[in-house]
Amino acid sequence: MLSREEAVQLLTKYLGDEKLIKHSLAVEAILKEMAHKLHEDEVLWGLTGLLHDLDYDYTKEEPVKHTQITAQVLEELLPEEGINAIKAHNYKHTGQLPIAALDRALIAADAVSGLIIATGLVVPSKKLADVQLKTLINKFKDKSFAARCDRKLIELCIDTGFELDMFLELSLNALKNIADKLDM
């Protein structure tokens, strides 16, 4: 399995958009926290989150191809469990159904990271440190806020053993812990 340093090098090689790199860091942080709480492999879960959108710059115009390049690049570098989860996060196009806990955790973390960032951007300070869990829960319930954020995908956290509020809190805290890397 590749090291985190090698994964970051791949990330910067394949992704040119700073927002996508920050998104990848956010998903990594959430998945590592989930793995810790679930007694799963934190390194594998973190790397899976970090690399899940590796091919996005190459496939954004063809979503049916998203994750295919990533799977090829990571074939000998990441265990099959991580590659399957990466494919499953684009299950609508890949046919790789999200069955394993890591599959569902990645989908939920991917979706919730956007909701948390959007919430951080509407607090007056634009700092994650000032986002309260109650505010995040209210934003989750407000379907007009960050309308493109699919709440059903966030709710997949329940299939991994987390109650929704607990998952929102874990995710918010994970991003607060890396707020400096997210410039928030």
KOLKE-392486 format. One record per residue: residue in one letter; x, y, z of N, C-alpha, C in turn. Coordinates in Angstrom, 3 decimals, decimal comma, padded with zeros to 6 digits, m for minus. Layout:
% KOLKE-392486
+-----+----------+----------+----------+----------+----------+----------+----------+----------+----------+
: res :      n.X :      n.Y :      n.Z :     ca.X :     ca.Y :     ca.Z :      c.X :      c.Y :      c.Z :
+-----+----------+----------+----------+----------+----------+----------+----------+----------+----------+
:   A :        X :        Y :        Z :        X :        Y :        Z :        X :        Y :        Z :
...
+-----+----------+----------+----------+----------+----------+----------+----------+----------+----------+
END
This chain:
% KOLKE-392486
+-----+----------+----------+----------+----------+----------+----------+----------+----------+----------+
: res :      n.X :      n.Y :      n.Z :     ca.X :     ca.Y :     ca.Z :      c.X :      c.Y :      c.Z :
+-----+----------+----------+----------+----------+----------+----------+----------+----------+----------+
:   M :  000,856 : m001,184 :  000,000 :  000,000 :  000,000 :  000,000 :  000,895 :  001,238 :  000,000 :
:   L :  000,483 :  002,224 : m000,779 :  001,289 :  003,434 : m000,857 :  001,214 :  004,220 :  000,449 :
:   S :  002,190 :  005,077 :  000,662 :  002,216 :  005,910 :  001,860 :  001,355 :  007,147 :  001,632 :
:   R :  001,055 :  007,845 :  002,696 :  000,277 :  009,073 :  002,555 :  001,047 :  010,090 :  001,723 :
:   E :  002,360 :  010,164 :  001,924 :  003,178 :  011,107 :  001,156 :  003,090 :  010,814 : m000,338 :
:   E :  003,143 :  009,532 : m000,686 :  003,004 :  009,142 : m002,093 :  001,607 :  009,483 : m002,616 :
:   A :  000,603 :  009,305 : m001,766 : m000,771 :  009,635 : m002,157 : m000,920 :  011,130 : m002,414 :
:   V : m000,317 :  011,946 : m001,575 : m000,378 :  013,400 : m001,769 :  000,321 :  013,785 : m003,074 :
:   Q :  001,423 :  013,125 : m003,373 :  002,115 :  013,391 : m004,645 :  001,220 :  013,048 : m005,832 :
:   L :  000,533 :  011,928 : m005,758 : m000,399 :  011,554 : m006,823 : m001,523 :  012,580 : m006,941 :
:   L : m002,010 :  012,992 : m005,802 : m003,101 :  013,965 : m005,771 : m002,707 :  015,257 : m006,478 :
:   T : m001,547 :  015,758 : m006,154 : m001,104 :  017,013 : m006,771 : m000,714 :  016,826 : m008,236 :
:   K : m000,349 :  015,612 : m008,600 : m000,030 :  015,318 : m010,010 : m001,302 :  015,291 : m010,860 :
:   Y : m002,361 :  014,685 : m010,347 : m003,574 :  014,484 : m011,127 : m004,614 :  015,595 : m010,978 :
:   L : m004,642 :  016,255 : m009,829 : m005,653 :  017,283 : m009,600 : m005,030 :  018,668 : m009,661 :
:   G : m005,525 :  019,499 : m010,540 : m005,011 :  020,858 : m010,660 : m005,816 :  021,876 : m009,886 :
:   D : m007,030 :  021,515 : m009,506 : m007,934 :  022,432 : m008,828 : m007,714 :  022,380 : m007,317 :
:   E : m007,330 :  023,499 : m006,742 : m007,056 :  023,576 : m005,303 : m008,298 :  023,205 : m004,478 :
:   K : m009,484 :  023,560 : m004,963 : m010,719 :  023,211 : m004,243 : m010,907 :  021,695 : m004,182 :
:   L : m010,562 :  021,008 : m005,256 : m010,678 :  019,545 : m005,260 : m009,666 :  018,903 : m004,318 :
:   I : m008,494 :  019,487 : m004,245 : m007,486 :  018,967 : m003,310 : m007,973 :  019,152 : m001,880 :
:   K : m008,525 :  020,316 : m001,577 : m009,063 :  020,559 : m000,233 : m010,239 :  019,622 :  000,057 :
:   H : m011,075 :  019,402 : m000,937 : m012,186 :  018,465 : m000,771 : m011,641 :  017,065 : m000,435 :
:   S : m010,608 :  016,659 : m001,130 : m010,001 :  015,350 : m000,880 : m009,441 :  015,259 :  000,535 :
:   L : m008,819 :  016,326 :  000,998 : m008,303 :  016,366 :  002,369 : m009,447 :  016,272 :  003,380 :
:   A : m010,553 :  016,925 :  003,065 : m011,712 :  016,896 :  003,961 : m012,285 :  015,480 :  004,056 :
:   V : m012,447 :  014,820 :  002,926 : m013,003 :  013,463 :  002,925 : m012,040 :  012,511 :  003,644 :
:   E : m010,757 :  012,702 :  003,433 : m009,761 :  011,895 :  004,151 : m009,933 :  012,043 :  005,659 :
:   A : m010,053 :  013,269 :  006,132 : m010,158 :  013,527 :  007,577 : m011,406 :  012,871 :  008,162 :
:   I : m012,509 :  012,980 :  007,470 : m013,756 :  012,379 :  007,953 : m013,638 :  010,860 :  007,992 :
:   L : m013,118 :  010,269 :  006,927 : m012,998 :  008,811 :  006,892 : m012,035 :  008,281 :  007,951 :
:   K : m010,964 :  008,999 :  008,212 : m010,037 :  008,557 :  009,266 : m010,731 :  008,548 :  010,621 :
:   E : m011,538 :  009,565 :  010,881 : m012,279 :  009,614 :  012,151 : m013,306 :  008,490 :  012,227 :
:   M : m013,985 :  008,241 :  011,125 : m014,949 :  007,140 :  011,102 : m014,248 :  005,809 :  011,363 :
:   A : m013,135 :  005,598 :  010,696 : m012,381 :  004,351 :  010,873 : m011,941 :  004,190 :  012,326 :
:   H : m011,492 :  005,273 :  012,916 : m011,065 :  005,228 :  014,321 : m012,217 :  004,772 :  015,212 :
:   K : m013,378 :  005,378 :  015,028 : m014,547 :  005,050 :  015,864 : m015,047 :  003,628 :  015,604 :
:   L : m014,893 :  003,161 :  014,376 : m015,380 :  001,832 :  014,002 : m014,323 :  000,736 :  014,152 :
:   H : m013,134 :  001,117 :  014,612 : m012,016 :  000,175 :  014,762 : m011,650 : m000,466 :  013,422 :
:   E : m011,642 :  000,361 :  012,388 : m011,237 : m000,064 :  011,049 : m009,830 :  000,457 :  010,767 :
:   D : m009,310 :  000,151 :  009,621 : m007,964 :  000,553 :  009,218 : m007,951 :  002,043 :  008,845 :
:   E : m007,463 :  002,873 :  009,754 : m007,471 :  004,327 :  009,545 : m006,626 :  004,739 :  008,344 :
:   V : m005,530 :  004,042 :  008,121 : m004,663 :  004,381 :  006,990 : m005,395 :  004,106 :  005,674 :
:   L : m005,959 :  002,912 :  005,545 : m006,678 :  002,559 :  004,323 : m007,866 :  003,490 :  004,098 :
:   W : m008,660 :  003,717 :  005,129 : m009,829 :  004,572 :  004,974 : m009,400 :  006,000 :  004,616 :
:   G : m008,356 :  006,481 :  005,252 : m007,876 :  007,830 :  004,953 : m007,387 :  007,959 :  003,519 :
:   L : m006,576 :  006,996 :  003,083 : m006,070 :  007,038 :  001,707 : m007,203 :  006,931 :  000,687 :
:   T : m008,190 :  006,134 :  000,994 : m009,341 :  005,997 :  000,096 : m010,044 :  007,344 : m000,053 :
:   G : m010,239 :  008,036 :  001,045 : m010,856 :  009,359 :  000,988 : m009,996 :  010,370 :  000,258 :
:   L : m008,719 :  010,317 :  000,513 : m007,789 :  011,265 : m000,112 : m007,760 :  011,103 : m001,628 :
:   L : m007,858 :  009,873 : m002,104 : m007,668 :  009,590 : m003,529 : m008,963 :  009,342 : m004,307 :
:   H : m010,103 :  009,472 : m003,677 : m011,360 :  009,061 : m004,315 : m011,704 :  009,832 : m005,589 :
:   D : m011,252 :  011,065 : m005,725 : m011,552 :  011,876 : m006,917 : m010,311 :  012,119 : m007,774 :
:   L : m009,351 :  011,236 : m007,690 : m008,066 :  011,419 : m008,361 : m008,204 :  011,724 : m009,852 :
:   D : m009,162 :  011,124 : m010,505 : m009,297 :  011,320 : m011,955 : m010,336 :  012,373 : m012,340 :
:   Y : m010,822 :  013,134 : m011,383 : m011,929 :  014,055 : m011,661 : m011,610 :  015,059 : m012,767 :
:   D : m010,422 :  015,611 : m012,765 : m010,061 :  016,584 : m013,806 : m010,135 :  015,974 : m015,207 :
:   Y : m009,928 :  014,669 : m015,291 : m009,924 :  013,978 : m016,582 : m011,308 :  013,462 : m016,982 :
:   T : m012,203 :  013,351 : m016,011 : m013,498 :  012,708 : m016,285 : m014,706 :  013,590 : m015,992 :
:   K : m014,492 :  014,826 : m015,585 : m015,633 :  015,656 : m015,177 : m016,647 :  015,868 : m016,292 :
:   E : m016,222 :  015,810 : m017,528 : m017,146 :  015,956 : m018,656 : m017,795 :  014,622 : m019,040 :
:   E : m017,248 :  013,524 : m018,508 : m017,772 :  012,188 : m018,795 : m017,911 :  011,408 : m017,478 :
:   P : m018,957 :  011,702 : m016,699 : m019,090 :  011,074 : m015,376 : m019,115 :  009,550 : m015,409 :
:   V : m019,491 :  008,972 : m016,538 : m019,508 :  007,521 : m016,640 : m018,092 :  006,941 : m016,522 :
:   K : m017,078 :  007,749 : m016,803 : m015,683 :  007,294 : m016,711 : m015,033 :  007,606 : m015,360 :
:   H : m015,714 :  008,435 : m014,544 : m015,142 :  008,819 : m013,239 : m014,895 :  007,582 : m012,390 :
:   T : m013,733 :  007,498 : m011,846 : m013,172 :  006,445 : m010,983 : m012,450 :  005,361 : m011,778 :
:   Q : m012,663 :  005,260 : m013,073 : m012,000 :  004,219 : m013,857 : m010,490 :  004,453 : m013,960 :
:   I : m010,099 :  005,687 : m014,229 : m008,663 :  006,006 : m014,283 : m008,053 :  005,835 : m012,900 :
:   T : m008,773 :  006,301 : m011,892 : m008,284 :  006,161 : m010,514 : m008,042 :  004,694 : m010,184 :
:   A : m008,982 :  003,845 : m010,532 : m008,841 :  002,410 : m010,250 : m007,609 :  001,836 : m010,946 :
:   Q : m007,349 :  002,257 : m012,176 : m006,176 :  001,777 : m012,905 : m004,889 :  002,270 : m012,264 :
:   V : m004,846 :  003,550 : m011,912 : m003,643 :  004,131 : m011,303 : m003,326 :  003,454 : m009,965 :
:   L : m004,367 :  003,156 : m009,202 : m004,170 :  002,630 : m007,848 : m004,143 :  001,106 : m007,770 :
:   E : m004,231 :  000,437 : m008,911 : m004,360 : m001,020 : m008,943 : m003,366 : m001,758 : m008,050 :
:   E : m002,127 : m001,401 : m008,089 : m001,114 : m002,088 : m007,274 : m000,739 : m001,291 : m006,017 :
:   L : m001,395 : m000,155 : m005,821 : m001,003 :  000,746 : m004,745 : m001,961 :  000,780 : m003,558 :
:   L : m003,192 :  000,359 : m003,778 : m004,216 :  000,415 : m002,742 : m004,940 : m000,930 : m002,711 :
:   P : m005,241 : m001,454 : m001,531 : m005,967 : m002,728 : m001,467 : m007,311 : m002,655 : m002,201 :
:   E : m007,764 : m003,800 : m002,624 : m009,005 : m003,900 : m003,395 : m010,186 : m003,242 : m002,677 :
:   E : m010,214 : m003,343 : m001,367 : m011,300 : m002,742 : m000,581 : m011,394 : m001,230 : m000,833 :
:   G : m010,248 : m000,570 : m000,898 : m010,227 :  000,868 : m001,163 : m010,629 :  001,182 : m002,594 :
:   I : m010,132 :  000,411 : m003,532 : m010,475 :  000,624 : m004,942 : m011,964 :  000,386 : m005,170 :
:   N : m012,510 : m000,645 : m004,549 : m013,945 : m000,906 : m004,678 : m014,764 :  000,250 : m004,122 :
:   A : m014,340 :  000,801 : m003,005 : m015,065 :  001,935 : m002,415 : m015,008 :  003,149 : m003,344 :
:   I : m013,860 :  003,380 : m003,948 : m013,717 :  004,503 : m004,882 : m014,662 :  004,320 : m006,062 :
:   K : m014,714 :  003,111 : m006,604 : m015,649 :  002,847 : m007,709 : m017,097 :  002,999 : m007,237 :
:   A : m017,382 :  002,529 : m006,036 : m018,751 :  002,560 : m005,513 : m019,237 :  003,980 : m005,241 :
:   H : m018,324 :  004,917 : m005,014 : m018,805 :  006,279 : m004,759 : m019,369 :  006,907 : m006,028 :
:   N : m019,152 :  006,266 : m007,176 : m019,758 :  006,677 : m008,443 : m020,650 :  005,540 : m008,967 :
:   Y : m021,330 :  004,870 : m008,040 : m022,090 :  003,669 : m008,368 : m023,155 :  003,891 : m009,442 :
:   K : m023,654 :  005,104 : m009,556 : m024,686 :  005,379 : m010,567 : m024,151 :  005,148 : m011,977 :
:   H : m022,822 :  005,264 : m012,127 : m022,215 :  005,100 : m013,442 : m021,343 :  003,853 : m013,564 :
:   T : m020,807 :  003,366 : m012,437 : m019,883 :  002,237 : m012,511 : m020,556 :  000,882 : m012,336 :
:   G : m021,705 :  000,871 : m011,712 : m022,356 : m000,395 : m011,398 : m021,776 : m001,076 : m010,173 :
:   Q : m020,749 : m000,481 : m009,582 : m020,127 : m001,028 : m008,365 : m020,997 : m000,594 : m007,181 :
:   L : m021,854 : m001,474 : m006,706 : m022,779 : m001,117 : m005,636 : m022,046 : m000,917 : m004,311 :
:   P : m022,474 :  000,074 : m003,529 : m021,854 :  000,326 : m002,221 : m022,350 : m000,687 : m001,187 :
:   I : m021,581 : m001,735 : m001,006 : m021,980 : m002,822 : m000,116 : m021,207 : m002,771 :  001,206 :
:   A : m019,896 : m002,634 :  001,120 : m019,044 : m002,648 :  002,316 : m019,185 : m001,344 :  003,102 :
:   A : m018,811 : m001,398 :  004,352 : m018,870 : m000,205 :  005,210 : m018,042 :  000,935 :  004,627 :
:   L : m016,872 :  000,624 :  004,101 : m016,024 :  001,670 :  003,528 : m016,693 :  002,307 :  002,313 :
:   D : m017,379 :  001,530 :  001,516 : m018,088 :  002,058 :  000,346 : m019,089 :  003,129 :  000,782 :
:   R : m019,894 :  002,776 :  001,741 : m020,958 :  003,668 :  002,205 : m020,390 :  004,847 :  002,986 :
:   A : m019,339 :  004,582 :  003,732 : m018,699 :  005,666 :  004,488 : m018,121 :  006,711 :  003,538 :
:   L : m017,493 :  006,261 :  002,460 : m016,933 :  007,200 :  001,486 : m018,027 :  008,055 :  000,862 :
:   I : m019,123 :  007,455 :  000,498 : m020,223 :  008,204 : m000,115 : m020,760 :  009,246 :  000,875 :
:   A : m020,964 :  008,833 :  002,113 : m021,486 :  009,754 :  003,127 : m020,493 :  010,876 :  003,414 :
:   A : m019,214 :  010,538 :  003,541 : m018,183 :  011,543 :  003,833 : m018,026 :  012,522 :  002,677 :
:   D : m018,090 :  012,017 :  001,472 : m017,992 :  012,846 :  000,272 : m019,102 :  013,900 :  000,282 :
:   A : m020,315 :  013,457 :  000,570 : m021,463 :  014,373 :  000,561 : m021,438 :  015,347 :  001,735 :
:   V : m021,150 :  014,846 :  002,928 : m021,214 :  015,725 :  004,104 : m020,110 :  016,776 :  004,090 :
:   S : m018,982 :  016,482 :  003,479 : m017,897 :  017,470 :  003,443 : m018,364 :  018,744 :  002,733 :
:   G : m019,127 :  018,585 :  001,660 : m019,649 :  019,747 :  000,946 : m020,628 :  020,542 :  001,777 :
:   L : m021,482 :  019,852 :  002,513 : m022,447 :  020,529 :  003,379 : m021,736 :  021,322 :  004,472 :
:   I : m020,707 :  020,741 :  005,048 : m019,972 :  021,424 :  006,127 : m019,238 :  022,650 :  005,586 :
:   I : m018,593 :  022,516 :  004,454 : m017,886 :  023,655 :  003,858 : m018,880 :  024,763 :  003,524 :
:   A : m020,008 :  024,402 :  002,934 : m021,034 :  025,400 :  002,603 : m021,527 :  026,109 :  003,869 :
:   T : m021,704 :  025,354 :  004,937 : m022,142 :  025,944 :  006,202 : m021,072 :  026,891 :  006,740 :
:   G : m019,820 :  026,484 :  006,648 : m018,722 :  027,348 :  007,095 : m018,664 :  028,656 :  006,326 :
:   L : m019,016 :  028,612 :  005,071 : m018,956 :  029,820 :  004,239 : m020,072 :  030,820 :  004,527 :
:   V : m021,125 :  030,384 :  005,224 : m022,211 :  031,321 :  005,525 : m022,165 :  031,877 :  006,943 :
:   V : m021,277 :  031,355 :  007,794 : m021,133 :  031,994 :  009,107 : m020,341 :  033,282 :  008,899 :
:   P : m020,605 :  034,305 :  009,697 : m019,962 :  035,614 :  009,462 : m018,435 :  035,566 :  009,352 :
:   S : m017,788 :  034,746 :  010,161 : m016,321 :  034,684 :  010,145 : m015,777 :  033,846 :  008,993 :
:   K : m016,637 :  033,021 :  008,406 : m016,246 :  032,054 :  007,369 : m015,199 :  031,061 :  007,895 :
:   K : m015,266 :  030,785 :  009,186 : m014,347 :  029,864 :  009,847 : m015,105 :  028,654 :  010,380 :
:   L : m014,570 :  027,479 :  010,148 : m015,202 :  026,262 :  010,646 : m015,281 :  026,252 :  012,170 :
:   A : m014,335 :  026,888 :  012,813 : m014,335 :  026,929 :  014,276 : m015,620 :  027,549 :  014,824 :
:   D : m016,268 :  028,380 :  014,023 : m017,484 :  029,069 :  014,465 : m018,768 :  028,363 :  014,040 :
:   V : m018,639 :  027,218 :  013,388 : m019,827 :  026,446 :  013,009 : m020,220 :  025,569 :  014,197 :
:   Q : m021,437 :  025,736 :  014,624 : m021,963 :  024,926 :  015,722 : m022,701 :  023,723 :  015,145 :
:   L : m022,712 :  022,630 :  015,887 : m023,414 :  021,427 :  015,443 : m024,885 :  021,731 :  015,166 :
:   K : m025,514 :  022,512 :  016,018 : m026,933 :  022,859 :  015,830 : m027,141 :  023,551 :  014,482 :
:   T : m026,240 :  024,434 :  014,119 : m026,334 :  025,127 :  012,834 : m026,220 :  024,127 :  011,697 :
:   L : m025,264 :  023,208 :  011,796 : m025,078 :  022,201 :  010,754 : m026,314 :  021,313 :  010,622 :
:   I : m026,890 :  020,919 :  011,723 : m028,104 :  020,096 :  011,690 : m029,238 :  020,863 :  011,018 :
:   N : m029,371 :  022,143 :  011,355 : m030,414 :  022,959 :  010,718 : m030,178 :  023,103 :  009,222 :
:   K : m028,920 :  023,254 :  008,816 : m028,601 :  023,357 :  007,389 : m028,869 :  022,038 :  006,681 :
:   F : m028,618 :  020,935 :  007,372 : m028,934 :  019,623 :  006,805 : m030,432 :  019,511 :  006,526 :
:   K : m031,246 :  019,981 :  007,458 : m032,702 :  019,887 :  007,330 : m033,264 :  020,849 :  006,289 :
:   D : m032,551 :  021,934 :  006,021 : m033,009 :  022,949 :  005,063 : m032,613 :  022,520 :  003,655 :
:   K : m033,526 :  021,896 :  002,955 : m033,233 :  021,347 :  001,622 : m032,866 :  022,423 :  000,598 :
:   S : m033,229 :  023,682 :  000,858 : m032,872 :  024,752 : m000,077 : m031,417 :  025,208 :  000,111 :
:   F : m030,837 :  024,893 :  001,269 : m029,435 :  025,241 :  001,514 : m028,552 :  024,168 :  000,888 :
:   A : m027,545 :  024,591 :  000,128 : m026,660 :  023,647 : m000,564 : m027,525 :  022,567 : m001,229 :
:   A : m028,437 :  023,021 : m002,056 : m029,457 :  022,151 : m002,643 : m028,878 :  020,982 : m003,436 :
:   R : m027,685 :  021,147 : m003,977 : m027,072 :  020,058 : m004,750 : m026,481 :  018,965 : m003,861 :
:   C : m026,420 :  019,216 : m002,571 : m025,901 :  018,232 : m001,619 : m027,000 :  017,216 : m001,319 :
:   D : m026,784 :  015,989 : m001,716 : m027,786 :  014,930 : m001,572 : m027,785 :  014,399 : m000,136 :
:   R : m028,804 :  014,777 :  000,604 : m028,919 :  014,368 :  002,010 : m029,058 :  012,853 :  002,156 :
:   K : m029,646 :  012,194 :  001,167 : m029,788 :  010,725 :  001,226 : m028,417 :  010,051 :  001,232 :
:   L : m027,463 :  010,645 :  000,537 : m026,109 :  010,080 :  000,545 : m025,466 :  010,252 :  001,915 :
:   I : m025,687 :  011,379 :  002,544 : m025,162 :  011,600 :  003,901 : m025,767 :  010,574 :  004,858 :
:   E : m027,035 :  010,277 :  004,664 : m027,718 :  009,329 :  005,551 : m027,197 :  007,903 :  005,424 :
:   L : m026,366 :  007,624 :  004,426 : m025,730 :  006,302 :  004,354 : m024,842 :  006,045 :  005,574 :
:   C : m024,516 :  007,102 :  006,311 : m023,730 :  006,931 :  007,533 : m024,417 :  005,965 :  008,488 :
:   I : m025,734 :  005,934 :  008,439 : m026,505 :  005,059 :  009,330 : m026,151 :  003,596 :  009,060 :
:   D : m025,892 :  003,276 :  007,803 : m025,521 :  001,898 :  007,437 : m024,129 :  001,519 :  007,933 :
:   T : m023,359 :  002,489 :  008,373 : m022,025 :  002,192 :  008,898 : m022,011 :  002,164 :  010,429 :
:   G : m023,169 :  002,433 :  011,047 : m023,262 :  002,355 :  012,502 : m023,324 :  003,695 :  013,204 :
:   F : m023,450 :  004,776 :  012,464 : m023,518 :  006,107 :  013,058 : m024,935 :  006,658 :  012,974 :
:   E : m025,414 :  007,217 :  014,061 : m026,640 :  008,004 :  013,987 : m026,294 :  009,286 :  013,244 :
:   L : m027,263 :  009,886 :  012,579 : m027,013 :  011,058 :  011,754 : m026,356 :  012,193 :  012,539 :
:   D : m026,917 :  012,560 :  013,683 : m026,347 :  013,673 :  014,457 : m024,914 :  013,377 :  014,893 :
:   M : m024,660 :  012,132 :  015,250 : m023,318 :  011,724 :  015,665 : m022,342 :  011,839 :  014,487 :
:   F : m022,802 :  011,438 :  013,302 : m021,969 :  011,528 :  012,106 : m021,692 :  012,990 :  011,748 :
:   L : m022,704 :  013,828 :  011,829 : m022,503 :  015,249 :  011,542 : m021,490 :  015,854 :  012,506 :
:   E : m021,597 :  015,496 :  013,769 : m020,656 :  016,016 :  014,772 : m019,232 :  015,519 :  014,510 :
:   L : m019,093 :  014,222 :  014,259 : m017,781 :  013,650 :  013,957 : m017,170 :  014,334 :  012,735 :
:   S : m017,958 :  014,513 :  011,699 : m017,471 :  015,115 :  010,453 : m017,087 :  016,570 :  010,654 :
:   L : m017,928 :  017,306 :  011,352 : m017,630 :  018,716 :  011,634 : m016,330 :  018,835 :  012,430 :
:   N : m016,172 :  018,020 :  013,451 : m014,946 :  018,070 :  014,254 : m013,721 :  017,667 :  013,443 :
:   A : m013,879 :  016,678 :  012,569 : m012,756 :  016,264 :  011,718 : m012,292 :  017,423 :  010,846 :
:   L : m013,234 :  018,178 :  010,297 : m012,855 :  019,312 :  009,446 : m012,333 :  020,487 :  010,261 :
:   K : m012,860 :  020,669 :  011,447 : m012,314 :  021,722 :  012,322 : m010,839 :  021,433 :  012,624 :
:   N : m010,502 :  020,147 :  012,748 : m009,125 :  019,758 :  013,069 : m008,147 :  020,043 :  011,924 :
:   I : m008,662 :  020,164 :  010,704 : m007,784 :  020,470 :  009,565 : m008,175 :  021,797 :  008,921 :
:   A : m008,843 :  022,650 :  009,658 : m009,332 :  023,924 :  009,112 : m008,214 :  024,749 :  008,479 :
:   D : m007,024 :  024,676 :  009,044 : m005,895 :  025,436 :  008,468 : m005,560 :  024,938 :  007,063 :
:   K : m005,659 :  023,644 :  006,827 : m005,382 :  023,088 :  005,483 : m006,492 :  023,434 :  004,487 :
:   L : m007,674 :  023,718 :  005,038 : m008,819 :  024,065 :  004,198 : m008,964 :  025,579 :  004,042 :
:   D : m008,079 :  026,340 :  004,701 : m008,151 :  027,797 :  004,720 : m009,494 :  028,285 :  005,237 :
:   M : m009,974 :  027,614 :  006,269 : m011,241 :  027,979 :  006,877 : m011,110 :  028,004 :  008,393 :
+-----+----------+----------+----------+----------+----------+----------+----------+----------+----------+
END
